[in-house]
């Protein structure tokens, strides 16, 4: 059973707070098991679990922050576009700065996602690991594009 029941992730833009929290929750449950297997307080497993837990918490917090900023920027761009359309100005100078900023935020989200996936990699063989959702976004982009090309040419995927 997976943590979240949703269609497969296709692009970095498809990553949601639920995806990030689901992956972090999966890792945290593995950390609990790691700590329970420790020989005693202060053991190697406990130290590793604590370090991994802090890392995952930091990555999750940063990813949630980036998603919040992306949502805010997207709303600003939409509002600016609507205002320009209403005024008939049609200039694109302001949008260029927004586009570059959004692109950087998406790249940052992609890196954070990859770091979280790296933290979960040792457990990716477990049935609880959602292979449809928790994959590298670059691999997903390529797969999605290839499928679209095949289907566009009338070929079966």
N, C-alpha and C positions, 0 to 999 in steps of 0.2 A: 504494500500500500504506500502510495506517495504522500508527501506532506501537503501538496496542493494539486488539485485536479483541474488542469487547464490545458489548452492546446500548446503544442511545442513552441518554444521560443524561436523567433526568426531573426530579430535584429536587436542591437543594443537598446534601441528605443522601446522594445517590448518588455524590458526588465521593469518590474514593479516593486514596490515596497513588500508586497506579499511574497514575491520570489526571493528577495534578499532575506527577509525574515524566515522564510521556509528553509532556505539553505543554512542560515545561521543556527536555526533551531535543530536541524539535523546534526550539525557539527557539535553543538552543545550537548545533545543527547549522547553522542559518542564520547565526549570528554567526561561526562558523568561516569560512563562505563569504565573508561580508562582510570579515573580516580578511584573507583571502587575496587579495581584490580590491584591497586598499589599495595605494596608490602606493609607500609605503615606511614605515619605522618612524616612529611619531609622527604619521602622517597622520590625516585626519579620520575615515576609515572605521575605523581602529584605535581611535581614542578613543571613537567611538560604540559600537563593538562591546564595548569594555571596560566602558563605563558600563552598557550594556544587560545584559551578563553579570552584573555586580554586582547590578543591580536584580532580575533573574530569580532569582539565587541567594538573595537576601534574601526575596523573595516566596515562593519554594518552601520555604525554611526555616520561615517564619512559618506557611504553610498546613499543613505537616507537623506543626508544633507544635499548631496548633488541632485538627487531626484527632486527635492523641494525647490532648489534653485532652478532646475530645468523647467519645472511647472510654472514658476514665476516668470521666467524669461519668455516662455512660450505664450503666456497670457499677455505680456507686454508687447511682443511682436504682433500678435493678433489684434490687439487694441490699436497699435500704431498703424497697421495695415488698413484697418477699418476706418481710422481717422483720415488717412491719406486718400482712400477711395472716396470718402464722403466729400473731401475738399477738392478732389480732382487733381491733386498735386502729382501723384504717381512717381515720386522720386524714390530712389533705392539706396541712397547714401546711408541713411540711418539703419537700414536692414542689413547692410554688409557687416557693420560692427556686431549686430545681434547674431548674425549667422556665424561669424568667427567665434564668438563667445559660446554659442550653443555647440558648435563643433568641438571646442575644447572641453566643454562639460561632458559631452558624449564620450570623448576619448578617456576622460578621467573615470567616468562610470564604467567603461569597458575594462580599464585596468583594475579597478576595485573588484569587479565581478570575477576577473581572472584570478585575483589573489584569493578570493573566497573559494573559488573552485579548487585552487591548489591546496587550500587547507582541508578540503573534503576529499581530495583525490584518493587517499589511502582507503577510504570506505566506499568508493564508487561502485564496488562490486556487490554491495549489500542490496537486498530487495527494496529497502526504504529509500534508496537513492533514486530520485526522479530523473531518469536519463533523458526524458523528453524535454524537461525544463532546464536542467542544470548542465548545460554544455557551453563550450566556448562560443561567444557570439560571432567571431570570425568564421568558424566552421559553419555556423548556422547561416550566416549571410551567404556563403558560397553554395550551400545546399539549397537554400531557398531560391537563389538566382538560377541555379542549374535546373531545378524543377520547373520554374517558370519558363525557361527557354525550351525545355522538352515539351511541356504542355502547349506552349505557344506554337510549336512546330507540328502539333497534332500527334506527338509520340506519347506512349504510355510511360508513366514514371514507375 
